[in-house]
Amino acid sequence: MAGRKISPNLALDQYIAERQQQGESIVHLGFGEARLPVFGPLAQRLAAGAGRNTYGPVAGAADVREAVAGYFTRRRLPTEADQIIVAPGSKPLLMAIQLAVPGDLLLHSPAWNTYAPQAELAGKRVVRLPVPEECGGVPDPAALRDGVRAARAEGGDPRIVVLTLPDNPTGTLAPPEVIREICAVAEEEDLLIVSDEIYRDLLHDPALPFLSPAEVVPERTVVITGLSKSLALGGWRIGVARFPAGDRGTELRDDVASLASEIWSTLAGPMQEVAAYAFSEPPELLDRLAADARLHGAVAAAVHRILVATGARCRPPTAGFYLYPDFEPLRGALAPLGVQDSHTLQDHLLRERGVAVLAGHHLGDDEKALRFRIATSMMYGAAEAERARSVAAALAGEDPLTLPHIASVLATVERAFTGLLADAG
């Protein structure tokens, strides 16, 4: 464990919070938190669950697992309660799967900065693979096949492939045809798919086709989700895993439950009360969720327009609240500013422009590239009242970009990037 550090996104968030408390003006776009007010009925369920102070079953109480099973069944994934484990966040579930399944990890690059360190903690080798040109969150299918075979030829033992649907950090969703190709490779090479679908309910266009690998190869897919992103409950730590039906899935679920019993025991009782309500998806909660998705989509699209106008390459966002611009077209102009790689680009934006982003090398990308992740979910207002107004506007069908506090921060972001170009010029 010598030399290990706090996860870079969490470390950055702590650092920026300290600087802001000291009075510095920083636009914080470096942390993937859906910074929105708690939906009132969720707070009510939390209070109502205060009496749930016993440990309860390791996998979760029956009412919670039934609600989660219904959630997946409504998404074309017929599910029984005994396929479900709930936990204090999706991270421990991902870690437990890494510990329970032998062999190495196949991972797209760039990818969320937790997958690889967890694999390393579990003693696994990480095989990095490029993503398709049009999207992130999944490895290129041909590269996946080649990567598996090359790793085995070198004495490796790749067994797990992670997919992120939709993706953090690119804010895109892999199309169904790519998912089918990946599933075909998983079948050929006998891989377990871990499909992280924590952003599934934040599609900017509800009509966008979404295909879970659990629909294609259900017997070899574990689906992970939670409430941190969709309902802005990151601090409440509620995560869920859906395991395959059948003997193989039951064995893996039992192994994860065994690990859970030694690591986190069970999800806290009051949070189980919240989860039972949230995953049952009453109409009022679905209305709020749809409004949040519209808000994320409008602001992410506005920042995308700013980035492209500067000359950066950037995939259009289709889900969640992330963007992943590439400033390679501006490398020559940025070099006189000392910007040579993702480290120096992140540092320059913070030091000279007052904008915090997460450099791409933290996400497994080439550190020499001029890429970084932006989280637009931090732009909905500094005060609770402003964030509440952002949600209210989205619920009412108003354009959130016309709200003064959102328009102001967008103008600040635009000045930062046009100023970067001016400095470079």
VMD Tcl script that draws the C-alpha trace (Angstrom):
set ca {
  {0.00 0.00 0.00}
  {3.03 2.29 0.17}
  {2.72 5.31 -2.08}
  {-1.05 5.03 -2.58}
  {-2.96 8.29 -2.74}
  {-6.55 9.46 -2.47}
  {-8.51 8.85 -5.68}
  {-7.71 11.83 -7.96}
  {-11.28 13.06 -8.43}
  {-11.92 13.03 -4.67}
  {-8.55 14.64 -3.97}
  {-9.29 17.38 -6.50}
  {-12.71 18.04 -4.99}
  {-11.22 18.41 -1.51}
  {-8.48 20.71 -2.81}
  {-10.89 22.97 -4.70}
  {-13.27 23.12 -1.72}
  {-10.41 24.31 0.51}
  {-9.41 27.00 -1.97}
  {-12.99 28.16 -2.37}
  {-13.37 28.37 1.41}
  {-10.32 30.65 1.40}
  {-12.22 33.00 -0.90}
  {-10.81 32.03 -4.28}
  {-13.14 32.19 -7.27}
  {-12.91 28.83 -9.06}
  {-15.38 27.24 -11.47}
  {-15.31 23.65 -10.32}
  {-15.82 21.32 -13.29}
  {-13.56 18.55 -12.05}
  {-15.84 16.42 -9.88}
  {-18.67 14.18 -11.09}
  {-21.28 15.00 -8.50}
  {-24.88 15.75 -9.44}
  {-25.05 18.79 -7.20}
  {-28.83 19.16 -6.98}
  {-31.23 19.43 -4.02}
  {-32.55 16.24 -2.45}
  {-36.02 15.39 -3.76}
  {-38.40 16.02 -0.84}
  {-40.06 12.58 -0.67}
  {-36.62 10.95 -0.51}
  {-35.81 12.98 2.59}
  {-39.15 11.94 4.06}
  {-38.36 8.27 3.44}
  {-34.97 8.73 5.06}
  {-36.62 10.09 8.20}
  {-39.23 7.33 8.13}
  {-36.46 4.74 7.98}
  {-34.73 5.96 11.13}
  {-36.28 3.08 13.06}
  {-34.64 0.50 10.79}
  {-31.68 0.15 13.13}
  {-31.06 -3.60 12.96}
  {-28.46 -5.12 10.68}
  {-30.86 -7.09 8.50}
  {-29.91 -9.43 5.65}
  {-26.50 -8.93 4.04}
  {-27.98 -8.75 0.53}
  {-30.67 -6.29 1.58}
  {-34.17 -6.50 2.97}
  {-36.84 -8.26 0.94}
  {-38.81 -5.10 0.18}
  {-35.71 -3.37 -1.21}
  {-34.66 -6.29 -3.39}
  {-38.23 -6.65 -4.71}
  {-38.26 -2.97 -5.64}
  {-34.90 -3.25 -7.39}
  {-36.05 -6.38 -9.24}
  {-39.05 -4.42 -10.50}
  {-36.79 -1.57 -11.61}
  {-34.73 -3.90 -13.80}
  {-37.76 -5.80 -15.07}
  {-39.24 -2.53 -16.36}
  {-36.00 -2.09 -18.34}
  {-36.36 -5.34 -20.31}
  {-34.29 -7.31 -17.78}
  {-36.66 -9.79 -16.04}
  {-35.28 -10.09 -12.52}
  {-36.05 -11.92 -9.29}
  {-35.28 -10.49 -5.87}
  {-32.70 -13.19 -5.15}
  {-30.54 -11.86 -8.01}
  {-30.03 -8.54 -6.18}
  {-27.51 -7.25 -3.64}
  {-27.68 -3.70 -2.30}
  {-24.69 -1.97 -0.75}
  {-23.32 1.36 0.53}
  {-22.59 2.62 -2.99}
  {-21.64 0.89 -6.21}
  {-17.90 1.08 -5.45}
  {-17.85 -1.70 -2.84}
  {-19.89 -3.91 -5.14}
  {-17.42 -3.37 -7.97}
  {-14.54 -4.12 -5.59}
  {-16.21 -7.28 -4.31}
  {-16.71 -8.55 -7.87}
  {-13.03 -7.91 -8.61}
  {-12.14 -9.94 -5.53}
  {-14.62 -12.73 -6.25}
  {-13.73 -13.34 -9.90}
  {-10.21 -14.56 -10.72}
  {-8.22 -13.31 -13.67}
  {-7.34 -9.95 -15.16}
  {-9.43 -6.92 -16.14}
  {-10.07 -5.62 -19.66}
  {-10.78 -1.89 -19.54}
  {-11.54 0.81 -22.09}
  {-9.37 3.92 -22.07}
  {-10.25 6.54 -20.94}
  {-12.38 5.17 -18.11}
  {-13.63 6.21 -14.68}
  {-10.61 6.41 -12.40}
  {-11.73 3.73 -9.90}
  {-11.91 0.59 -12.02}
  {-8.16 0.16 -12.55}
  {-7.03 0.85 -8.95}
  {-9.61 -1.63 -7.66}
  {-8.30 -4.28 -10.05}
  {-4.76 -3.62 -8.86}
  {-5.88 -3.89 -5.23}
  {-7.37 -7.27 -6.14}
  {-4.03 -8.37 -7.61}
  {-5.18 -8.16 -11.22}
  {-3.40 -6.96 -14.30}
  {-5.27 -4.23 -16.24}
  {-5.35 -4.52 -20.03}
  {-6.17 -1.10 -21.52}
  {-8.05 -0.95 -24.81}
  {-9.08 1.91 -27.13}
  {-12.70 2.99 -27.47}
  {-14.66 3.23 -30.73}
  {-14.38 6.52 -32.60}
  {-18.01 7.51 -32.05}
  {-18.35 6.81 -28.34}
  {-16.73 5.98 -25.03}
  {-17.52 3.59 -22.21}
  {-16.69 0.39 -24.08}
  {-13.62 -1.09 -25.78}
  {-13.52 -1.29 -29.54}
  {-14.82 -4.82 -30.26}
  {-11.93 -5.78 -32.54}
  {-9.43 -4.41 -30.03}
  {-11.17 -6.40 -27.29}
  {-10.73 -9.67 -29.18}
  {-7.13 -8.86 -30.03}
  {-6.41 -7.68 -26.49}
  {-7.72 -10.89 -24.93}
  {-5.65 -13.08 -27.21}
  {-2.50 -10.99 -26.87}
  {-2.80 -10.96 -23.08}
  {-3.20 -14.73 -22.99}
  {-0.24 -15.20 -25.32}
  {1.84 -13.20 -22.83}
  {0.74 -15.39 -19.94}
  {-2.11 -13.20 -18.71}
  {-5.57 -14.40 -17.77}
  {-8.22 -11.81 -18.78}
  {-11.62 -12.78 -17.40}
  {-13.62 -9.55 -16.82}
  {-14.51 -6.71 -19.18}
  {-16.08 -3.52 -17.82}
  {-18.54 -1.46 -19.86}
  {-19.82 1.97 -18.76}
  {-23.26 2.67 -20.23}
  {-23.60 5.64 -20.57}
  {-20.02 6.72 -20.16}
  {-18.00 8.61 -17.64}
  {-15.88 10.49 -18.85}
  {-17.12 11.14 -22.40}
  {-20.84 11.63 -21.74}
  {-21.70 9.32 -24.63}
  {-23.59 6.04 -25.03}
  {-22.31 3.09 -27.04}
  {-24.86 2.17 -29.76}
  {-26.63 -1.21 -29.73}
  {-24.65 -2.61 -32.65}
  {-21.37 -2.05 -30.78}
  {-22.79 -3.71 -27.65}
  {-23.82 -6.75 -29.68}
  {-20.32 -7.06 -31.13}
  {-18.77 -6.85 -27.67}
  {-21.18 -9.49 -26.37}
  {-20.18 -11.77 -29.25}
  {-16.52 -11.43 -28.28}
  {-17.40 -12.09 -24.63}
  {-19.11 -15.30 -25.70}
  {-16.17 -16.39 -27.87}
  {-13.59 -15.67 -25.19}
  {-15.67 -16.63 -22.11}
  {-15.57 -13.22 -20.44}
  {-17.71 -11.91 -17.60}
  {-19.21 -8.51 -18.46}
  {-19.64 -5.96 -15.68}
  {-22.01 -3.33 -17.06}
  {-21.89 -0.13 -15.01}
  {-25.25 1.49 -15.80}
  {-25.35 4.11 -13.06}
  {-26.03 6.86 -15.65}
  {-28.71 4.91 -17.55}
  {-31.58 7.08 -16.33}
  {-29.89 10.32 -17.43}
  {-30.25 10.03 -21.21}
  {-30.70 13.52 -22.62}
  {-33.12 12.13 -25.20}
  {-35.36 9.41 -23.71}
  {-35.77 7.94 -27.21}
  {-32.03 7.24 -27.56}
  {-31.63 3.47 -28.07}
  {-30.15 1.77 -25.00}
  {-29.09 -1.86 -25.08}
  {-27.77 -3.51 -21.95}
  {-25.43 -6.46 -22.50}
  {-27.64 -8.26 -19.97}
  {-30.29 -8.35 -22.72}
  {-27.88 -10.05 -25.13}
  {-25.81 -12.35 -22.90}
  {-27.76 -12.42 -19.62}
  {-25.92 -15.46 -18.28}
  {-22.55 -13.64 -18.28}
  {-23.50 -10.05 -17.35}
  {-23.56 -8.35 -13.95}
  {-25.30 -4.96 -13.96}
  {-24.29 -2.26 -11.49}
  {-26.30 0.86 -10.68}
  {-27.13 3.20 -7.81}
  {-28.76 6.48 -6.82}
  {-25.70 8.73 -6.60}
  {-26.00 10.15 -10.11}
  {-29.62 9.84 -11.20}
  {-31.09 11.21 -7.96}
  {-28.09 13.25 -6.74}
  {-27.62 11.11 -3.62}
  {-23.86 10.62 -3.73}
  {-23.45 11.25 -0.02}
  {-26.13 8.72 0.90}
  {-24.19 5.81 -0.69}
  {-26.82 3.49 -2.20}
  {-25.62 0.97 -4.79}
  {-27.11 -2.11 -6.43}
  {-25.87 -5.18 -8.29}
  {-28.00 -7.49 -10.45}
  {-26.46 -10.93 -10.95}
  {-27.30 -13.42 -13.70}
  {-29.94 -16.06 -13.11}
  {-28.76 -19.66 -13.06}
  {-26.00 -21.52 -11.29}
  {-23.10 -19.33 -12.44}
  {-24.83 -16.14 -11.39}
  {-25.95 -17.60 -8.07}
  {-22.41 -18.71 -7.25}
  {-21.03 -15.24 -8.00}
  {-23.79 -13.56 -6.01}
  {-23.09 -15.81 -3.04}
  {-19.36 -15.04 -3.25}
  {-20.06 -11.31 -3.30}
  {-22.48 -11.67 -0.39}
  {-19.80 -13.52 1.56}
  {-17.35 -10.67 0.94}
  {-20.02 -8.14 1.85}
  {-20.61 -9.86 5.16}
  {-16.95 -9.30 6.06}
  {-16.57 -5.78 4.65}
  {-19.76 -3.71 4.97}
  {-22.28 -6.10 6.61}
  {-25.35 -4.52 4.93}
  {-26.72 -1.26 3.56}
  {-27.72 1.07 6.39}
  {-31.38 0.60 7.37}
  {-32.56 4.17 6.67}
  {-30.98 3.99 3.22}
  {-32.85 0.76 2.55}
  {-36.06 2.68 3.23}
  {-34.96 5.26 0.65}
  {-33.98 2.58 -1.87}
  {-37.30 0.74 -1.59}
  {-39.13 3.98 -2.45}
  {-36.74 5.15 -5.18}
  {-36.53 1.86 -7.08}
  {-40.31 1.47 -7.01}
  {-40.33 4.62 -9.20}
  {-43.53 6.43 -8.23}
  {-44.76 8.99 -10.80}
  {-43.58 12.04 -8.86}
  {-40.03 10.67 -8.70}
  {-40.00 9.89 -12.43}
  {-41.05 13.48 -13.14}
  {-38.13 14.79 -11.10}
  {-35.73 12.37 -12.77}
  {-36.84 13.48 -16.24}
  {-36.38 17.12 -15.25}
  {-32.87 16.45 -13.96}
  {-31.96 14.70 -17.24}
  {-33.23 17.70 -19.24}
  {-31.19 20.06 -17.06}
  {-28.02 17.98 -17.48}
  {-28.55 17.79 -21.23}
  {-29.12 21.51 -21.74}
  {-26.06 22.62 -19.78}
  {-23.76 19.93 -21.19}
  {-24.79 20.89 -24.73}
  {-24.07 24.56 -24.01}
  {-20.56 23.78 -22.74}
  {-19.99 21.52 -25.75}
  {-20.74 24.47 -28.04}
  {-18.19 26.59 -26.16}
  {-15.49 23.93 -26.44}
  {-16.01 23.30 -30.13}
  {-15.97 27.04 -30.79}
  {-12.47 27.20 -29.30}
  {-11.25 24.63 -31.83}
  {-11.25 21.59 -29.55}
  {-12.52 18.22 -30.72}
  {-15.28 16.83 -28.52}
  {-17.94 14.16 -28.91}
  {-21.47 15.59 -28.48}
  {-22.84 14.55 -25.07}
  {-25.88 12.29 -25.08}
  {-26.22 11.27 -21.42}
  {-25.09 12.19 -17.93}
  {-23.12 15.37 -17.34}
  {-19.64 14.87 -18.76}
  {-17.60 16.12 -21.70}
  {-14.18 14.97 -22.81}
  {-12.57 17.59 -25.07}
  {-9.33 17.08 -26.98}
  {-7.19 20.19 -27.48}
  {-4.75 18.47 -29.84}
  {-5.70 20.83 -32.72}
  {-4.41 23.70 -30.55}
  {-1.18 22.05 -29.39}
  {1.09 24.40 -31.31}
  {-0.70 27.48 -30.01}
  {-0.67 26.23 -26.41}
  {2.98 25.20 -26.30}
  {4.31 28.75 -25.58}
  {2.11 28.75 -22.44}
  {3.96 25.69 -21.15}
  {1.03 23.39 -21.99}
  {2.52 20.14 -23.25}
  {0.39 17.37 -21.78}
  {-2.70 16.70 -19.71}
  {-0.87 17.57 -16.46}
  {0.14 21.03 -17.61}
  {-3.18 21.72 -19.33}
  {-5.10 20.99 -16.11}
  {-2.66 23.12 -14.10}
  {-2.82 26.05 -16.55}
  {-6.62 26.10 -16.62}
  {-6.76 26.17 -12.83}
  {-3.91 28.59 -12.22}
  {-4.53 31.06 -15.05}
  {-8.20 30.64 -15.86}
  {-9.78 29.64 -12.55}
  {-11.38 26.50 -14.01}
  {-10.87 23.09 -12.41}
  {-11.01 20.01 -14.67}
  {-9.79 16.42 -14.30}
  {-6.84 15.66 -16.57}
  {-7.13 12.66 -18.86}
  {-4.11 10.80 -17.48}
  {-6.08 10.28 -14.26}
  {-8.55 8.31 -16.39}
  {-5.98 6.04 -17.98}
  {-5.50 8.19 -21.07}
  {-2.15 9.02 -22.65}
  {-0.59 11.64 -20.38}
  {0.93 13.36 -23.42}
  {-2.53 14.01 -24.86}
  {-4.31 17.34 -24.31}
  {-7.53 15.85 -23.00}
  {-9.51 16.27 -19.80}
  {-12.94 15.61 -18.31}
  {-15.46 18.33 -17.55}
  {-18.38 17.71 -15.18}
  {-21.12 20.20 -16.01}
  {-23.24 19.07 -13.04}
  {-21.41 21.55 -10.81}
  {-22.85 24.53 -12.73}
  {-26.39 24.69 -11.35}
  {-25.80 27.29 -8.68}
  {-23.54 27.98 -5.73}
  {-26.47 28.38 -3.32}
  {-29.14 25.81 -2.49}
  {-31.86 28.22 -3.65}
  {-30.19 28.58 -7.04}
  {-29.94 24.82 -7.47}
  {-33.60 24.45 -6.49}
  {-34.53 27.07 -9.09}
  {-32.56 25.12 -11.71}
  {-34.62 22.01 -11.02}
  {-37.88 23.98 -10.89}
  {-37.16 25.49 -14.31}
  {-36.49 22.05 -15.78}
  {-39.69 20.68 -14.20}
  {-41.68 23.57 -15.69}
  {-40.21 23.06 -19.13}
  {-38.32 26.35 -19.06}
  {-34.92 26.83 -20.64}
  {-32.45 26.54 -17.73}
  {-29.83 28.42 -19.74}
  {-31.81 31.63 -19.26}
  {-31.53 31.46 -15.46}
  {-29.14 34.23 -14.36}
  {-26.92 31.99 -12.22}
  {-26.49 29.40 -15.00}
  {-26.03 32.04 -17.69}
  {-23.37 33.68 -15.50}
  {-21.30 30.55 -14.99}
  {-21.58 29.66 -18.68}
  {-20.26 33.12 -19.52}
  {-17.37 32.56 -17.11}
  {-16.54 29.23 -18.74}
  {-16.70 30.81 -22.19}
  {-14.36 33.62 -21.11}
  {-11.95 31.07 -19.66}
  {-11.63 29.15 -22.91}
  {-11.65 32.13 -25.24}
  {-9.05 33.68 -22.91}
  {-6.98 30.53 -23.22}
  {-7.01 30.99 -26.97}
  {-6.15 34.67 -26.63}
  {-3.18 33.82 -24.42}
  {-2.08 31.20 -26.92}
  {-2.43 33.68 -29.81}
}
mol new
graphics top color blue
foreach p $ca { graphics top sphere $p radius 0.5 }
foreach p [lrange $ca 0 end-1] q [lrange $ca 1 end] { graphics top cylinder $p $q radius 0.2 }
display resetview
